[in-house]
Amino acid sequence: MANAVACFQNNCENGSTCQDNLQWYLCICPDGFKGRHCNETVTGPRETQPPTITNCPTNIVDTITSMFTMVEWTEPSVTDENNVHKILQTHFSDNSFFSIGVTKVDYIFADDFANIANCSFTITLSSSSVADSNPPNVIFCPDNINQVAPIGSSSVEVFWNEPIVTDETGPVTVERQNVLSGHSFVVNTHTTVMYEFSDIDGNLATCSFTVIVTEAGTLYVLCEPPFTSGSISIPAGSNISVEYQFSDLDRNMAVCQFNIIVRNQEESDTIPPTILNCTSDVILDADPVTGEAVAIWDIPFAVDNNGPVFLISEPPFPSGSISIPAGSNISVEYKFSDLDRNMAVCQFNVIVRNQAGVDTIAPTISHCPSDVILDPNPVTGEAVANWEVPIAEDNNSPAILITQPPSPGTTFFAGSTTVIEYIFTDSDQNTVSCSFSVIVNDLIALAITCPNDIQQTVDAPENTHAVVTWEDPVVPTGDFHIAGTHVSGTEFPIGITNVSYAVIDSEDNQAGCSFTIEILTFEAIICPNDIQQTVDAPETTHVVVTWEDPVVPDGDFSVSGTHASGTAFPVGITNVSYVVIDSEGNIAGCFFTIEILTFEAPSITCPVDIEVTVSSTEEGADIHWDAPTVTEPGQYLIGSRSPGFLGIGSYNVTYYLYGVTGPLAECSFSVNVIQREPDLVPPGFIGCPVETITASLGPGETSTEVFWTEPTASEHYAQVAVSADFNPGHRFPPGQTTVSYIVRDEFGNTGVCNFLVEVFPFVDTMPPTITNCPDNMTKYVLSGSPDPTVEWNVPSASDDDSDVNFVNATNHPGDTFPRGVTMVTYTYEDQSSNQATCVFTVMVIEIVEPILFRCPFVINVDVEVGLEGSEVTWEEPFVTTSLNDQELSRTAIPGTYFPLGISTVTYTFNFPELPQFSLNCSFIVNVMAVDEMPPLVIYCPGNIQKLINNPNANPVIKWNDPIVEDDSGKFSVVEQSHSSGTEFPIGATEVSYKFMDESRNVAECKFQVSVQNISAAVLLPMTFDVQGDYDDDLRITTSNAYITFVQSLGEALDVVINSRRQLRTSFGGLSIVQLTPGSIVADVEMWFHTVPPVNDISLLMRNIIDDMVQDNFGHLGNLNINSFQIGKLLV
C-alpha cells in the first residue's frame, strides 16, 4: 500500500502536485488530466462529485480474555462514475490482530479527479479480567550527565545508555523521547532528557535526567601525587590517598581525591555481578514466505557491589542482525565477570516455529492453593493471608501472568471473602487459570475502654511507692469475663508500670486495652553561686577558695563532691560538682564554677642574645640592637645604647624600667663576638651531580644547550671564589664533556666538583602530525532503508624529520556503514617507524520517517465584488520527527495577500541531518469575487398621468429611462414591459423594468401610466424658461440633482396648480426641453375645463411658476423666470 514516501519518489505525472497525508498520498491533476497519477488525458469540465460509500461498518465493541484477538468485519463498498482507487486501508478484516484498547480503522477512496470519500470506525476491546494499574518498572535510567566541550566548541555530542523498562503484563512502548543519544548539545546549556513509556493498559512511567554541557577552559595542575599511574607497586594492606588539585585562570579550585586499596588475597570479593534485563526465551513464528524470522531482544547488562563489570562473552551475532530459519532453537549467552573473577551468566533460547505449527495447548499450573480460612485479630479486626504462588509452564513458550492478583502477605478484613485468580497465557493466546478464596471469619464486636495514663509524684527518698486508684474499665453488658494485671488501690514503685485488661465472651472472642502508671520522685540539692577571685601573676599561680557546702535534704543520704572548700585553685575556670545519693540509689546533683583571674605586672622585653663570628684577621664587629619599648605614661628606661663596634669578647646588657614608685621591671641579654680559628679543611660542594647529564640533538643540530642545577659550596665560612669552565645553557657538541666547578675559601683551601655532560646524536621519536582528522560523524537513515554510504575528507600527515607513509585505514570515503557506531582508524608512519593514528566514529541512527501534519487541500476565500484580492490565513503544516533540525521554505505565509484567481502555496521541509529526504505540502488558494448586492436603481420614473379629449386615441407616452448602477459595473435589462414612446390605452397600465448583474442579482423599477379622457377640457401647452445660477450637477442628466429637480418640479406644479381651483385645471405633466448653462426650458401640459382668455391666465400662471421655483428650488441658486408662453403667446 502506498504511503507518503511516494511523493518523495515523484509518482505524480504531467506537472501534477503530490499531496502528502501521513499514510497516503494524492495527485492533484492540472486541467486536461485525470487518474491515480494524472497519467490519463481528459476533455471537458472537472468532476467534483466524490465517490459514494455504502456498508461502512459501525463501531465494534468487544470484551476479550487475552491480550490480542482477531476481529473481522464486512468491507465497505464504493461506487463512482469514474474509476475509484483505494488509497488507504489501515487494517484488514481477515487477518488483523487487535490489542486491548481503542483502534481506529480508516478506508479512504479517491476517484480519477482526486475527489475523496472516507469510511472510519473504531474497534474497542477491553479485558474481562481486572485491568493492570501498575506502571512499567524503570530498571535503569541514566544519571545526570556533565559533559565538558573542547575549548572553542559550540556544541558537543553526548551519548548515554538507553533506559531499561519492563512490565509484568507484556511489552512496553516508548510513547515519547525528546532527545536521542548522540545529539549535539549547545555549550553552556542545561537540557532535560525525557522518556515516557506505557504498557498495554496505558499505565505510564517516565525516566528523566539532565545533560549539562560546559566549555573547558585553561586549567593548571596545582597538586598531583608523587607517583604516576602504573609507576609503583603497592604492598597488600595499603590504603593510599591520591589527590589532584586544579585551578583555572580565576583561581577557582577543583579537587579529585580517591583511595588506592590493596587487599590481601583472602579479602577478595566472592559475590558475583548482578545481571539486569536478562531476556526470557524468545519464541517467534517464521514468515510463511521466507521461512525465517528476525530475532530481537533487549541487551542485558550487569552491576557489581565491588567495582566495574566486564562482558567477557556474548553471542556471535547481535540482536536483530540475522534471519533465523524455522525449526531453529539457538542458545544465546552473555557472560559477565567482576574484578575478582566472579562470574554471572544470562542465558536464553531463540526458538523459531513454523507458521503452520501454531500452539493450541494451554499452559499447565502447579501449586494452585486451596481456600485460605483465617480468624481475624480480635483488636484490629484484620488478618494477614499467605499462600504459595502458583507456577505456570508451557510446552512452547513462556507462560505470562496477565492478571494482577493480591500478593501473599496482603491484609484482609474480618467477614470478607476474596476470590484470588491467577490467569496465564502463552504466545498463542492459550490461557489457563487458578482461583481460590481468602475467607476471614467475622469478629464479634467487643469493646473495652481503659482509663487514661496516670502520673503521681512522691517525696524521695522517704517514699519509694505510691497508692494509685482508678475506675475499672467499661465493658459490654452480657456474659463476659474480665481480668486485669493490677487492681485499683495497689501500691506502685517509682518508675513506669504497664496495666492491661482483657475481656472474653462465651464464644472466646477477646478484646483488650492498656494504660501506664508513672511514679515520679522529688529530690533537691542546692550548690553555691559561681565564685571569681584575682591573683598577682606571675608570682602567684594558685589561690585558696572557700565556700559553704551544698544544702541537702535531711535523711539517709550520701554526699560527695569533686573539690572541698579551702582548696587552692589554679588560674582559669574550674568546675565544681556535688552528688547526693539516697539509700535507694536515687541521685541528685548540682555544680558551680570557680574562676581565678590574673593581674599582670609591668614588664619589658629585651632583644635576643647576639652572637657574631669574625675571621682570624678581624678585631671585632659592628653590633646593633633596638632598645626595649616603653608604652605606659610615667615610665622610663635605663640601660646601654647600641655601641656600634664591639671588640672580641662576651658582654651582658641590662635594661631597667622605672616608674613613679621606683623600679618596675628589668631584662637582660648577651652579646658574643667570636674570632674564627684558621681552617685547613678544603671546602666541599652540595648538589654536585652524580649521574651523567644527558641531552639529545634536535633535527639538523650540531650542538645543543644543556642545563643543570649548579652545585653550591659547603664551606660555612666566607667564600673567596667559585669558578666553572662551563655554565648552564652552554651548547655542547655530541659526545662526553667534563664540567668542573672549583671553590676557594679565605684560607686558600680549594674544593672541586666534576661531572659529565653527554650529548647523543639525533634520534626521531616523535610520531607524524595528522591534520584534518574528521570529527565524529552522525548519519540518520529512515527505517527500512539500506545502510548509508558516508563521505569525508581523507586526513593528511606530515613529519618534521622525514617522509610519512600511509599504512592503512579501516574504512574509506564512500563505504557503507551499518546501524550503530563504527570506529574508523587511519594509520601513518614516518621513516623512524613512529606511528600516528586518526580515529573518529561514524554513528548511523535509524529513525522513523518524518511525518507531515495539517497540509490543506484547497482554501476557498470569497471577497466582495470590486476587490482585487484578499489576505488569506491558514493553520500552517508542521512535521513531527526525532531529528534535531529541520529547515522550512515556503512560498507564502498566513496573512499573505492573494489576487483573484487560483494561487499555489508550497511548503518544503528539508532536514540537514537527512539531506536526501524532504517533505512537500502544496495546496491551492482560490480567491473568488462573490457579488450578493443587487443593482441599485438610482432613478425610477414616477407615475405618469396623461389627459386626452379623444376617447378613441392611444396617446404616445414618453419618460426618462431608469438610471441603474452596480458594483461590478456590468448589468443588463432582462425584462421591460414597455418602452418610452409607446402608445398607451385609456386606463392604468403598469410599466416594469427588471435588471440583473453578472452574479444574477435582480433589481426592479415599476410605475403606472394613467391615460384619462377629458372630453370637456382644452389642452393648452405651456413653456417657461428659468434662468440664473445653479449647481453644476443639474447639467448631468444622470445625476441625482437633475433627477430630483425634474421630479420635484412636476410634483410642485401639480400641487400649486390644483390648489388654484378657480382655474378648474388639471396638470398633465412636465418635461425638460433644454438644460444649458444659465437656462432651464420646460414644457407643461395644462387642461382647462373652462377656457379663460389667454391674457387672463398668463400672468396668473407666471406668478404660480415663479412662486413654485422660489419656494421649492431657491437652494439651487439665484433662479428667475425669464419667459413664459402659452401656445405661441410669449408673456
Order of alpha helices (4+ residues) and beta strands (2+ residues): alpha-beta-beta-beta-beta-beta-beta-beta-beta-beta-beta-beta-beta-beta-beta-beta-beta-beta-beta-beta-beta-beta-beta-beta-beta-beta-beta-beta-beta-beta-beta-beta-beta-beta-beta-beta-beta-beta-beta-beta-beta-beta-beta-beta-beta-beta-beta-beta-beta-beta-beta-beta-beta-beta-beta-beta-beta-beta-beta-beta-beta-beta-beta-beta-beta-beta-beta-beta-beta-beta-beta-beta-beta-beta-beta-beta-beta-beta-beta-beta-beta-beta-beta-beta-beta-beta-beta-beta-beta-beta-beta-alpha-beta-beta-alpha-beta-beta
